Amino acid sequence: MYAKLDIRALALTFGLIWGFGLFFITWWIILFDGAASGPIWISRIYRGYSITPIGSVIGLVWGICDGFIGGLICGWLYNKLVRAK
């Protein structure tokens, strides 16, 4: 028998991991390569994001929102599939 997931907890976990992951990777790049305001791939998805200190905060907010929605969908889908089985 499979246990149901707590969807809100999973969504919050996904959001925090993705948001802070994006935040820290931005600072990692700034530390080793310096700030860059040129176009990057992820700025096409997250408006306002760039490899700058302000961009890292914008990426944190976008990442938390995006990860939260992704976690909601994954948790909901998992619970639906477990119930169907």
N, C-alpha and C positions, 0 to 999 in steps of 0.2 A: 504494500500500500504506500502510495506517495503522499507526502504532506503538501498542503497548499502553501504558496509563498505569500508573505505579507507584501503586497504590491507597493505600498507607500515606502516601506523600508528599502525595498530593492531599488525603487526609483530614486530615492534620496542617495543611496550608495552609488548608483551609476552616475548621478549628477555630480556628486562631490569628487569622485575619482576622475571623471572626464574634465571637469572644470579646473581642479587643482593640477591635474596632469598637464593641461594646456598652459596654465599659468607658470608652472615650474619649468616646462620645456622652453617657454619663451625666455625666461630669465637665464636659463642655461645657454641659449643661443646668444643672448645679449652679453653674457659674461665672457664667452670665448670668441665671438665674432663681432660684437658691437651691435648697436641698434641700427636697424635698416628700415627705411620707410617705403622701399620699393614694393611692387606687387608680389604677392606670394599666393600659393594655391589656396590655402585655407581662408584667406581674406575674401575670396570669391563667395564663400559660404557664410562666413560670419562678418557682417558689415561692421566696419570700423576697426577690425583687428589688424594689428601690424606688430612687427618685432620691435616694440618700444615699451617703456614702462606703462604708459597709458593703455597701449594695446594689450598688454598682459592682463590688465583688469577687465577690459572689454571682453577678451577671450575667456576669462574666468566666468563672467556673467553668462555669456553665450554657451559656454561648456556646461555649466550647471543646468541651464534651461534645456539644452539639447539632450544631455545625459538623463535628466529627469524624465523627459518624454520617452526616450528610448527604454528606460527602465520600466516605465508604466506599461508600455507595449509588450515588452518581453515578459514581465510578470503576469499580465492579463492573459497573454497567449499561452504561457506555461500552465496556468491554472485551468484554462479551457481545455487544453490537450490532456491534462491529467484527469480531469473530470470525465472526459469522453472515453478514456481508456478504462 
